[in-house]
Amino acid sequence: MRSAADRVGGRIRHWRENILAFVWDNFGVTPDAWQREALEAIASSDPAKRRISLQACAGPGKTAVLAWGGLWFLGTQGERGEHPKAAAVAITFDNLKDNLWPELSKWQQRSEFLRTAFTWTQSRVFANDHPETWFLSARSWPKSANADEQGKTLSGLHSKYVLALADESGGMPPTVLRAAEQALSNCTFGKIVQAGNPISREGMLYAAASQLRHLWHVIRVTGDPDDPHRSPRIDVAWARDQIQTYGRDNPWVTCYILGQFPSQAFNALLTVEEVEAAMRRRLDEDAYAWSQKRIGVDVARFGDDRTVLVPRQGLAAFRPVMMRGARTTAIAARVGTGITKWGAELTLVDDTGHWGHGVVDNLLAAGYPVVPVIFSDPALEPRYRNRRAEMWMQMAEWVKRGGMLPNVPELVAELVTPTYCFINGKFALEEKDQIKRRLGRSPDLADALALTFAMPDAPAALAGNDQHVGRAECMDDLSDSDVRYGGSR
């Protein structure tokens, strides 16, 4: 019986020379102008295009290009006795399995030829006729790996036909492609293709655009509404609105809309490992009982947002209360219950835009110790751009020096998604609507926790609150199972 490749015979030879025909014939897609340029570079035999860097804004379809290029390579390259071998990496393995890897499956399923000739699994796409020697494999490195260990991730690509794909490479160390470079030294057709947002001046995307520029064919993809060569997939009105709101020099705008490296490097506030370690941490009560009890309250502003109450005492933050669609009187009553039963000495309410004004007024009228906080106000310390940046940075430092977080899975993404930079020498946190766009929701849990850092920590009973009760009493008295003040469950 003839193989799938034999049955399409001449078409494969045509596709090898014309990658755009491959994409159209197999996927029914006409690529955008920049995608055509990238695909033609991938298929080119020009030695100057052996290394291709897609320096892109957010959302132009770069992952699709990597998938099309990877499937074209598998479907058209090789010769008798020499099968194509490829590997793919991303900034994290979760990123790879959530983005590029399902993208490969999506496009493979659209092609009768690719469905018949190849099998997609969670770790490999392989040729059915030669599964051991004809493949595209998913690669990753341990979370604890150093730069040298990461550099070995793409080893083992021994063939005359090799391809290395790196998705979301903006934050990858340049050492990741070290082994792939070795594979290029003795091959008939070899390519390294990386794609990512220009978020860091230390990653391999920046290296390709700067010190290694002579080795890389760089394609910059922009969403700039004033650039005639912009990606059509970026909404013009949205892009103009972001530029008008934050300015072209804002690092987020520079990177995610203009597709350029910002003058200040982006940095992650916290890592997944740091947050998960804080959630596993267990502290004796003596480690935090000396400290003032306080509650941070992030009041919902819109229908999809949640009102969140987070209690914290020194190094221990406890399980939050989440409310949807609640009136200010109900929110204030809930906060009052927590203050009374837990013995909180200080409540800090987000009053930015006066969304929390009703809650503040109700609590003050009831005689509770409450402080309204406006995130955009000047910081207490001049090194921060505003109160919001100050609170978030102090929260991050608290996590790193031994803070205990409640085991709330949603909180992980909310704490690790935001980035920061320095603007005019001051620490600046990524804008909230930018975080929401990337996170897919408002970081209400993290904002509520950050509010507990709006004022410096103080010893217990400093404010003269005589309602102080112990942790065990607090737990026993609460009848509502959704309220866990004083509990770390």
C-alpha positions as CSV (number, residue, x, y, z in Angstrom):
1,M,0.0,0.0,0.0
2,R,1.3,3.4,-0.9
3,S,2.0,5.9,1.9
4,A,0.1,9.2,2.3
5,A,3.1,11.0,1.0
6,D,3.3,8.8,-2.1
7,R,-0.4,9.4,-2.9
8,V,0.1,13.2,-3.1
9,G,3.5,12.8,-4.9
10,G,3.9,15.9,-7.1
11,R,1.9,18.1,-4.7
12,I,4.6,17.7,-2.0
13,R,7.3,18.7,-4.5
14,H,5.2,21.8,-5.4
15,W,4.6,22.6,-1.7
16,R,8.3,22.3,-0.9
17,E,9.0,25.1,-3.3
18,N,5.9,27.1,-2.5
19,I,5.0,27.3,1.1
20,L,2.1,29.7,0.5
21,A,0.5,27.1,-1.8
22,F,0.9,24.6,1.0
23,V,-0.9,26.8,3.5
24,W,-3.7,27.5,1.0
25,D,-4.1,23.9,-0.2
26,N,-4.1,22.4,3.3
27,F,-5.7,25.0,5.4
28,G,-7.6,27.3,3.0
29,V,-5.9,30.3,4.5
30,T,-4.5,33.4,2.8
31,P,-1.8,34.7,5.2
32,D,-1.5,38.4,6.0
33,A,1.4,40.3,4.4
34,W,3.8,39.9,7.3
35,Q,2.8,36.3,7.6
36,R,3.6,35.7,3.9
37,E,7.0,37.3,4.5
38,A,7.7,35.1,7.5
39,L,6.6,31.9,5.7
40,E,8.7,32.6,2.6
41,A,11.7,33.2,4.9
42,I,11.1,29.8,6.6
43,A,11.0,28.1,3.2
44,S,13.9,30.0,1.8
45,S,17.3,28.4,1.0
46,D,19.0,31.8,1.5
47,P,21.8,31.3,4.2
48,A,20.9,34.8,5.6
49,K,17.5,33.4,6.6
50,R,18.5,30.3,8.5
51,R,17.6,32.1,11.8
52,I,14.3,34.0,11.7
53,S,13.1,36.2,14.5
54,L,9.4,37.4,14.6
55,Q,9.4,40.4,16.9
56,A,5.7,41.0,17.3
57,C,3.1,43.0,19.0
58,A,0.3,41.1,20.8
59,G,-2.3,39.2,18.8
60,P,-1.1,39.3,15.1
61,G,-1.2,35.6,14.6
62,K,2.5,34.7,15.2
63,T,1.7,31.3,16.8
64,A,-0.3,30.3,13.7
65,V,2.8,31.1,11.6
66,L,5.0,28.8,13.7
67,A,2.4,26.0,13.4
68,W,2.1,26.4,9.6
69,G,5.9,26.5,9.3
70,G,6.3,23.4,11.5
71,L,3.7,21.4,9.6
72,W,5.1,22.5,6.2
73,F,8.6,21.3,7.4
74,L,7.2,17.9,8.5
75,G,5.2,17.5,5.3
76,T,7.7,18.5,2.7
77,Q,11.3,18.1,3.8
78,G,13.6,15.1,3.9
79,E,14.9,12.4,1.5
80,R,15.2,8.7,1.4
81,G,16.9,7.7,4.6
82,E,17.0,11.2,6.0
83,H,13.8,12.2,7.8
84,P,13.1,15.7,9.1
85,K,13.4,16.3,12.9
86,A,12.0,19.3,14.7
87,A,11.5,20.5,18.3
88,A,9.4,23.2,19.9
89,V,9.8,25.1,23.1
90,A,8.1,28.0,24.8
91,I,8.9,30.3,27.8
92,T,7.2,27.6,30.0
93,F,5.8,24.2,29.3
94,D,2.3,25.3,30.3
95,N,2.6,28.1,27.7
96,L,3.7,25.5,25.0
97,K,0.8,23.1,25.8
98,D,-1.8,25.9,25.9
99,N,-0.7,27.8,22.8
100,L,1.6,26.4,20.1
101,W,0.9,22.7,20.7
102,P,-2.9,22.9,20.3
103,E,-2.4,25.3,17.4
104,L,-0.5,22.5,15.6
105,S,-3.4,20.1,16.3
106,K,-5.9,22.6,15.0
107,W,-4.3,23.1,11.7
108,Q,-3.3,19.5,11.2
109,Q,-7.0,18.5,11.6
110,R,-7.9,20.8,8.8
111,S,-5.7,19.0,6.3
112,E,-6.7,15.6,4.9
113,F,-3.0,15.0,3.9
114,L,-1.7,15.9,7.4
115,R,-4.4,13.9,9.2
116,T,-3.6,10.9,7.1
117,A,0.2,11.1,7.1
118,F,0.8,12.3,10.7
119,T,-0.4,11.8,14.3
120,W,-0.6,14.5,16.9
121,T,-0.1,13.6,20.5
122,Q,0.5,15.6,23.7
123,S,4.2,15.4,23.2
124,R,4.9,14.7,19.5
125,V,3.7,15.1,16.0
126,F,5.1,12.1,14.1
127,A,4.9,10.5,10.6
128,N,2.8,7.4,10.8
129,D,5.3,5.6,8.5
130,H,8.3,6.5,10.5
131,P,7.2,7.5,14.0
132,E,10.7,7.2,15.6
133,T,12.7,9.2,13.1
134,W,10.2,11.7,11.6
135,F,8.8,14.0,14.2
136,L,8.2,17.4,15.8
137,S,8.6,17.1,19.6
138,A,7.5,19.3,22.5
139,R,10.5,20.2,24.7
140,S,10.8,21.8,28.1
141,W,13.2,22.3,31.0
142,P,12.8,21.8,34.7
143,K,11.6,24.8,36.7
144,S,14.8,24.8,38.6
145,A,17.1,24.6,35.5
146,N,19.8,27.3,35.1
147,A,20.7,28.9,31.9
148,D,23.2,26.3,30.9
149,E,20.7,23.5,31.6
150,Q,18.0,25.3,29.6
151,G,20.5,25.5,26.7
152,K,20.4,21.7,26.4
153,T,16.7,21.6,25.8
154,L,17.0,21.4,22.0
155,S,19.7,18.8,21.8
156,G,19.3,15.6,19.9
157,L,18.2,17.1,16.5
158,H,20.6,15.0,14.4
159,S,19.5,15.0,10.8
160,K,20.1,16.7,7.5
161,Y,16.7,18.4,7.9
162,V,16.2,20.2,11.3
163,L,13.9,22.8,12.6
164,A,13.7,24.5,16.0
165,L,10.7,26.5,17.0
166,A,10.6,28.9,20.0
167,D,7.3,30.5,21.0
168,E,7.0,33.5,23.4
169,S,10.8,33.8,23.3
170,G,10.9,37.5,24.5
171,G,11.9,36.3,28.0
172,M,13.9,33.2,27.1
173,P,17.7,33.3,27.8
174,P,19.8,33.1,24.6
175,T,21.3,29.8,25.8
176,V,18.1,28.0,24.9
177,L,19.1,27.8,21.3
178,R,22.6,26.7,21.9
179,A,22.0,23.1,20.9
180,A,19.9,24.1,17.9
181,E,22.9,26.1,16.6
182,Q,25.0,23.0,16.7
183,A,22.4,21.2,14.6
184,L,22.7,23.9,11.9
185,S,26.4,23.2,11.4
186,N,25.9,20.0,9.4
187,C,22.6,19.9,7.7
188,T,21.1,20.2,4.2
189,F,18.1,22.3,5.4
190,G,18.1,23.8,8.9
191,K,16.1,26.6,10.5
192,I,15.7,28.3,13.9
193,V,12.5,30.3,14.2
194,Q,11.6,32.3,17.2
195,A,8.6,34.5,17.9
196,G,7.6,36.7,20.9
197,N,6.8,40.0,22.3
198,P,9.7,42.4,22.9
199,I,9.3,42.4,26.7
200,S,13.0,42.1,27.8
201,R,16.4,43.4,26.8
202,E,18.0,40.3,28.2
203,G,16.1,37.5,26.2
204,M,17.0,35.9,22.9
205,L,14.5,38.0,21.0
206,Y,16.5,41.1,21.9
207,A,19.8,39.4,21.2
208,A,18.6,38.6,17.7
209,A,17.7,42.3,17.2
210,S,21.0,43.7,18.7
211,Q,24.3,41.9,19.2
212,L,23.4,38.9,17.0
213,R,21.6,41.0,14.4
214,H,24.0,40.0,11.7
215,L,23.0,36.3,12.1
216,W,19.2,36.8,12.2
217,H,16.5,37.7,9.7
218,V,14.3,39.9,11.9
219,I,10.6,40.6,11.0
220,R,9.0,43.2,13.2
221,V,5.2,43.0,13.4
222,T,3.4,46.1,14.6
223,G,-0.1,47.1,15.5
224,D,0.8,50.8,15.2
225,P,-2.4,52.5,13.8
226,D,-0.2,55.0,11.8
227,D,2.0,52.3,10.2
228,P,0.7,51.3,6.7
229,H,2.3,47.8,7.2
230,R,0.6,47.2,10.5
231,S,-1.0,43.8,11.3
232,P,-4.7,44.0,10.2
233,R,-5.6,41.7,13.2
234,I,-5.0,44.5,15.7
235,D,-8.1,46.7,16.2
236,V,-7.2,50.2,15.0
237,A,-9.6,52.0,17.4
238,W,-8.4,50.0,20.4
239,A,-4.7,50.7,19.5
240,R,-5.4,54.4,19.2
241,D,-7.2,54.5,22.5
242,Q,-4.3,52.8,24.3
243,I,-1.8,55.1,22.8
244,Q,-3.9,58.2,23.6
245,T,-4.5,57.0,27.2
246,Y,-0.9,55.9,28.1
247,G,1.3,57.5,25.5
248,R,3.7,55.9,22.9
249,D,6.5,55.8,25.5
250,N,4.5,53.6,27.9
251,P,6.4,50.3,28.0
252,W,3.2,48.3,27.6
253,V,2.2,50.3,24.5
254,T,5.7,50.1,23.1
255,C,5.9,46.3,23.4
256,Y,2.4,45.0,22.9
257,I,1.1,47.5,20.3
258,L,4.1,48.9,18.5
259,G,6.1,45.7,18.6
260,Q,9.2,47.5,19.8
261,F,11.5,47.0,22.8
262,P,10.6,49.5,25.6
263,S,13.3,51.8,26.9
264,Q,12.6,50.2,30.3
265,A,12.6,46.4,30.6
266,F,9.5,44.6,31.8
267,N,9.9,42.5,34.9
268,A,7.6,40.0,36.5
269,L,6.5,41.0,40.0
270,L,6.4,37.4,41.3
271,T,7.1,34.0,39.9
272,V,4.7,31.0,40.0
273,E,7.2,29.2,42.2
274,E,7.3,32.0,44.7
275,V,3.5,32.2,45.0
276,E,3.0,28.5,45.2
277,A,5.6,28.2,47.9
278,A,3.8,30.9,49.9
279,M,0.5,28.9,49.5
280,R,2.2,25.8,50.9
281,R,3.8,27.7,53.7
282,R,2.4,27.1,57.2
283,L,3.2,29.4,60.1
284,D,2.8,29.0,63.8
285,E,0.5,31.6,65.3
286,D,3.4,33.1,67.2
287,A,4.9,34.2,63.9
288,Y,2.2,36.7,63.3
289,A,0.0,37.1,66.4
290,W,2.0,40.2,67.5
291,S,0.8,42.1,64.4
292,Q,-2.2,44.3,63.8
293,K,-5.2,42.6,62.1
294,R,-6.4,44.3,59.0
295,I,-8.8,43.7,56.2
296,G,-8.4,44.8,52.5
297,V,-11.6,45.5,50.6
298,D,-11.7,45.7,46.8
299,V,-15.2,46.9,45.9
300,A,-16.6,45.7,42.6
301,R,-16.9,48.4,39.9
302,F,-18.6,46.4,37.2
303,G,-21.0,43.5,36.8
304,D,-18.3,40.9,36.1
305,D,-16.0,42.1,38.9
306,R,-16.1,40.7,42.4
307,T,-16.1,42.5,45.7
308,V,-13.3,40.8,47.7
309,L,-12.4,41.0,51.4
310,V,-8.9,39.7,52.4
311,P,-7.8,39.5,56.0
312,R,-4.2,39.7,56.9
313,Q,-2.2,39.7,60.2
314,G,1.5,40.2,59.8
315,L,3.0,37.3,57.8
316,A,-0.3,35.5,57.4
317,A,-3.0,36.2,54.9
318,F,-6.2,34.2,55.2
319,R,-8.9,32.9,52.9
320,P,-10.8,35.7,51.2
321,V,-14.5,36.4,51.0
322,M,-15.9,37.0,47.5
323,M,-19.2,38.7,46.7
324,R,-21.0,39.4,43.4
325,G,-23.7,41.9,42.8
326,A,-23.8,43.1,46.4
327,R,-25.0,46.6,47.4
328,T,-22.7,48.8,49.4
329,T,-24.8,48.3,52.5
330,A,-24.5,44.5,52.2
331,I,-20.7,44.8,51.6
332,A,-20.3,47.1,54.6
333,A,-22.4,44.7,56.8
334,R,-20.2,41.8,55.7
335,V,-17.0,43.8,56.5
336,G,-18.5,44.8,59.9
337,T,-19.1,41.2,60.7
338,G,-15.5,40.3,60.0
339,I,-14.2,43.3,62.0
340,T,-16.3,42.3,65.0
341,K,-15.7,38.6,65.1
342,W,-12.1,38.6,64.0
343,G,-11.2,41.7,66.0
344,A,-9.7,43.6,63.0
345,E,-8.1,46.9,64.0
346,L,-7.9,48.4,60.5
347,T,-9.9,48.1,57.3
348,L,-8.6,49.6,54.1
349,V,-11.1,50.1,51.3
350,D,-10.4,50.9,47.6
351,D,-12.1,54.2,47.0
352,T,-10.5,54.9,43.6
353,G,-13.1,56.7,41.5
354,H,-15.3,56.7,44.7
355,W,-16.6,53.2,43.9
356,G,-16.1,52.3,47.5
357,H,-17.4,55.5,48.9
358,G,-20.7,54.0,50.1
359,V,-18.9,51.2,51.9
360,V,-16.6,53.6,53.6
361,D,-19.5,55.9,54.7
362,N,-21.5,53.0,56.1
363,L,-18.5,51.6,58.1
364,L,-17.6,55.0,59.4
365,A,-21.2,55.7,60.5
366,A,-21.1,52.4,62.4
367,G,-17.9,53.4,64.2
368,Y,-15.5,51.0,62.5
369,P,-11.9,51.8,61.9
370,V,-11.7,52.3,58.1
371,V,-9.3,54.1,55.8
372,P,-10.3,54.9,52.1
373,V,-7.4,54.3,49.7
374,I,-7.2,55.8,46.2
375,F,-4.8,53.8,44.0
376,S,-3.8,56.7,41.8
377,D,-2.8,59.0,44.8
378,P,0.9,59.8,45.3
379,A,2.8,57.1,47.1
380,L,4.0,57.5,50.7
381,E,7.5,56.8,49.4
382,P,8.7,58.9,46.4
383,R,10.4,56.0,44.7
384,Y,7.0,54.7,43.7
385,R,4.8,56.2,40.9
386,N,1.6,55.9,42.9
387,R,-0.1,54.2,45.9
388,R,-1.0,51.2,43.7
389,A,2.6,50.5,42.7
390,E,3.7,51.0,46.3
391,M,1.2,48.5,47.7
392,W,1.8,45.9,45.1
393,M,5.6,46.0,45.4
394,Q,5.4,45.8,49.2
395,M,3.0,42.8,48.8
396,A,5.5,41.1,46.5
397,E,8.3,41.7,48.9
398,W,6.1,40.3,51.7
399,V,5.6,37.1,49.8
400,K,9.3,36.7,49.1
401,R,10.3,37.2,52.7
402,G,8.0,34.5,54.1
403,G,4.4,35.6,53.8
404,M,1.7,32.8,54.0
405,L,-1.0,32.9,51.3
406,P,-4.3,31.1,51.3
407,N,-4.6,28.2,48.9
408,V,-6.8,30.0,46.3
409,P,-5.8,28.8,42.8
410,E,-7.2,32.0,41.1
411,L,-4.8,34.1,43.1
412,V,-1.7,32.5,41.5
413,A,-2.5,34.0,38.0
414,E,-3.5,37.4,39.5
415,L,-0.1,37.7,41.3
416,V,2.2,36.5,38.6
417,T,0.6,38.2,35.6
418,P,1.4,41.9,36.4
419,T,4.7,43.3,35.3
420,Y,6.6,46.4,36.4
421,C,9.1,48.8,34.9
422,F,10.7,52.1,35.9
423,I,9.3,55.4,34.5
424,N,11.4,58.5,35.2
425,G,13.2,56.6,37.8
426,K,10.1,55.5,39.7
427,F,8.7,52.0,40.1
428,A,5.6,51.7,38.0
429,L,3.1,48.8,37.9
430,E,1.5,47.7,34.7
431,E,-1.9,49.5,34.2
432,K,-4.9,47.6,35.5
433,D,-6.8,47.4,32.2
434,Q,-3.7,46.0,30.6
435,I,-3.5,43.3,33.2
436,K,-7.2,42.5,32.7
437,R,-6.7,42.1,29.0
438,R,-3.9,39.6,29.5
439,L,-5.4,37.9,32.5
440,G,-9.0,37.8,31.2
441,R,-10.5,39.2,34.4
442,S,-9.9,41.9,37.0
443,P,-7.2,41.0,39.6
444,D,-9.7,41.6,42.5
445,L,-8.2,39.1,44.9
446,A,-4.7,40.5,44.5
447,D,-5.9,44.1,44.7
448,A,-7.7,43.3,48.0
449,L,-4.6,41.7,49.4
450,A,-2.5,44.6,48.2
451,L,-4.8,47.0,50.1
452,T,-3.6,45.5,53.4
453,F,-0.2,47.1,52.6
454,A,-1.5,50.6,52.1
455,M,-0.2,51.5,55.5
456,P,2.9,50.1,57.3
457,D,2.4,47.1,59.5
458,A,2.0,47.9,63.2
459,P,1.9,45.9,66.4
460,A,-1.5,44.6,67.6
461,A,-3.8,46.9,69.5
462,L,-1.9,50.0,68.4
463,A,-5.2,51.6,67.3
464,G,-6.8,50.9,70.7
465,N,-9.2,48.3,69.3
466,D,-10.5,46.2,72.3
467,Q,-12.4,43.7,70.1
468,H,-9.3,41.6,69.7
469,V,-10.2,37.9,69.7
470,G,-8.0,34.9,69.1
471,R,-7.8,32.8,66.0
472,A,-9.6,29.8,67.5
473,E,-12.5,31.9,68.9
474,C,-12.9,33.7,65.6
475,M,-13.2,30.4,63.7
476,D,-15.7,29.0,66.1
477,D,-17.9,32.0,66.1
478,L,-18.4,32.3,62.3
479,S,-21.5,30.7,61.1
480,D,-21.1,31.6,57.4
481,S,-18.9,29.0,55.8
482,D,-17.7,31.5,53.2
483,V,-16.0,33.6,55.8
484,R,-12.6,32.3,56.9
485,Y,-11.1,35.2,58.8
486,G,-8.3,33.8,60.8
487,G,-8.2,30.5,58.9
488,S,-5.6,29.5,56.3
489,R,-7.7,26.8,54.6
